[in-house]
Structure formats: C-alpha cells, structure tokens
Amino acid sequence: MVRAIILVKSPKKLISAKLKKLTTVADSFPTSGQFDAVAIIDVEQLIQIKEVTNEIQKISGVERTETMVEVQ
C-alpha cells in the first residue's frame, strides 16, 4: 500500500467535500495557508498516485496540486 498527501489549491469552499467523493481518497479536509485542502490517498501502486492526481486536477476550480508520497 502506498500513501500520499495531495495539497490542493482551489478557491471553491467545498473542494474538500468533492475530494472525499473520490474512491481512492481516504480522507480530505480544508486547510488554511497556501493550499485550501488536503487529500490523503491510499493506492496499491506508485503509478496510481499520478492517476488520482490527474483526476483531482480535472475537478472544476482546482488551480494546482502538490503531491507528497509517504516514505517508509
């Protein structure tokens, strides 16, 4: 299992609720600061992180993302 944290920049207030609707998102919550929401994802393979990130970037209002992969 590979876990990653995806930081999301979006002026939309309900972006974290939209992120929670994605099946690969284990948790999502709004944040203050440079990014507006965080999505925590769990996937089987590293390549799937890119697929999930692409899916998030297609959500209306998402301006940019930054991904951090958990290192064990």
Contact map, one row per residue, 1 for C-alpha under 8 A:
111000000000000000000000000000000000000001111000000000000000000000000000
111100000000000000000000000000000000000001111100000000000000000000001100
111110000000000000000000000000000000000111100000000000000000000000001100
011111000000000000000000000000000000000111000000100000000000000000111100
001111100000000000000000000000000000011110000000000000000000000000111100
000111110000000000000000000000000000011110000000000010000000000011110000
000011111000000000000000000000000011111000000000000000000000000011100000
000001111100000000000000000000000011111000000000000000000000011111000000
000000111110000000000000000000000111100000000000000000000000011110000000
000000011111101000000000000000000011100000000000000000000000111100000000
000000001111100000000000000000000001000000000000000000000000110000000000
000000000111111000000000000000000000000000000000000000000000110000000000
000000000111111100000000000000000000000000000000000000000000000000000000
000000000001111111000000000000000000000000000000000000000000000000000000
000000000101111111100000000001000000100000000000000000000000000000000000
000000000000111111110000000111000000111000000000000000000000000000000000
000000000000011111111000000110000000000000000000000000000000000000000000
000000000000011111111100000000000000000000000000000000000000000000000000
000000000000001111111100100100000000001000000000000000010000000000000000
000000000000000111111110111100000000001000000000000000000000000000000000
000000000000000011111110100000000000000000000000000000000000000000000000
000000000000000001111111100000000000000000000000000000000000000000000000
000000000000000000011111110000000000000000000000000000000000000000000000
000000000000000000000111110000000000000011100000000100000000000000000000
000000000000000000111111111100000000001111000000000000000000000000000000
000000000000000000010011111100000000001111000000000000000000000000000000
000000000000000000010000111110000000001110000000000000000000000000000000
000000000000000110110000111111000000111100000000000000000000000000000000
000000000000000110000000001111100000111000000000000000000000000000000000
000000000000001100000000000111110001110000000000000000000000000000000000
000000000000000000000000000011111011110000000000000000000000000000000000
000000000000000000000000000001111111100000000000000000000000000000000000
000000000000000000000000000000111111000000000000000000000000000000000000
000000001000000000000000000000011111000000000000000000000000000000000000
000000111100000000000000000000111111110000000000000000000000000000000000
000000111110000000000000000001111111110000000000000000000000000000000000
000000111100001100000000000111110011111000000000000000000000000000000000
000011110000000100000000000111100011111100000000000000000000000000000000
000011110000000100110000111110000000111110000000000000000000000000000000
001111000000000000000000111100000000011111000000000000000000000000000000
001111000000000000000001111000000000001111100000100000000000000000000000
111100000000000000000001110000000000000111110000000000000000000000000000
111000000000000000000001000000000000000011111101100000000000000000000000
110000000000000000000000000000000000000001111101000000000000000000000000
110000000000000000000000000000000000000000111111100000000000000000000000
010000000000000000000000000000000000000000111111110000000000000000000000
000000000000000000000000000000000000000000001111111000000000000000000000
000000000000000000000000000000000000000000111111111100000000000000000000
000100000000000000000000000000000000000010101111111110000000000000000000
000000000000000000000000000000000000000000000111111111000000000000000000
000000000000000000000000000000000000000000000011111111100000000000000000
000000000000000000000001000000000000000000000001111111110000000000000000
000001000000000000000000000000000000000000000000111111111000000010100000
000000000000000000000000000000000000000000000000011111111100000000000000
000000000000000000000000000000000000000000000000001111111110000000000000
000000000000000000100000000000000000000000000000000111111110010000000000
000000000000000000000000000000000000000000000000000011111111011110000000
000000000000000000000000000000000000000000000000000001111111010000000000
000000000000000000000000000000000000000000000000000000111111110000000000
000000000000000000000000000000000000000000000000000000001111110000000000
000000000111000000000000000000000000000000000000000000000011111000000000
000000011111000000000000000000000000000000000000000000011111111110000000
000000011100000000000000000000000000000000000000000000001000111110000000
000000011100000000000000000000000000000000000000000000001000011111000000
000001111000000000000000000000000000000000000000000010001000011111100000
000001110000000000000000000000000000000000000000000000000000000111110000
000111100000000000000000000000000000000000000000000010000000000011111000
000111000000000000000000000000000000000000000000000000000000000001111100
011110000000000000000000000000000000000000000000000000000000000000111110
011110000000000000000000000000000000000000000000000000000000000000011111
000000000000000000000000000000000000000000000000000000000000000000001111
000000000000000000000000000000000000000000000000000000000000000000000111
